[in-house]
């Protein structure tokens, strides 16, 4: 259990640094959803606050990330 409590925050820091280096906006959003939000929810589950973890997933992935994805697709941003 202690290994998970060390692994996921470290993974979250590494993901945050790597997200700053991504050039494609669509890849950035998908990796933000899949990696950082899921690892944040895993940290919340390890802290025994499952309600906040589910709420985090529903609100951020269901609403805010889909809004970001819609904006990126609407602006039709091309990668360089």
Secondary structure in CASP SS format (residue, H / E / C, confidence):
PFRMAT SS
TARGET T0000
AUTHOR 0000-0000-0000
METHOD secondary structure of the structure
MODEL  1
X C 1.00
X H 1.00
X H 1.00
X H 1.00
X H 1.00
X H 1.00
X H 1.00
X H 1.00
X H 1.00
X H 1.00
X H 1.00
X H 1.00
X H 1.00
X H 1.00
X H 1.00
X H 1.00
X H 1.00
X H 1.00
X H 1.00
X C 1.00
X C 1.00
X C 1.00
X C 1.00
X C 1.00
X H 1.00
X H 1.00
X H 1.00
X H 1.00
X H 1.00
X H 1.00
X H 1.00
X H 1.00
X H 1.00
X H 1.00
X H 1.00
X H 1.00
X H 1.00
X H 1.00
X H 1.00
X H 1.00
X H 1.00
X H 1.00
X H 1.00
X H 1.00
X H 1.00
X H 1.00
X C 1.00
X C 1.00
X C 1.00
X H 1.00
X H 1.00
X H 1.00
X H 1.00
X H 1.00
X H 1.00
X H 1.00
X H 1.00
X H 1.00
X H 1.00
X H 1.00
X H 1.00
X H 1.00
X H 1.00
X H 1.00
X H 1.00
X H 1.00
X H 1.00
X H 1.00
X H 1.00
X H 1.00
X H 1.00
X H 1.00
X H 1.00
X H 1.00
X H 1.00
X C 1.00
X C 1.00
X C 1.00
X C 1.00
X C 1.00
END
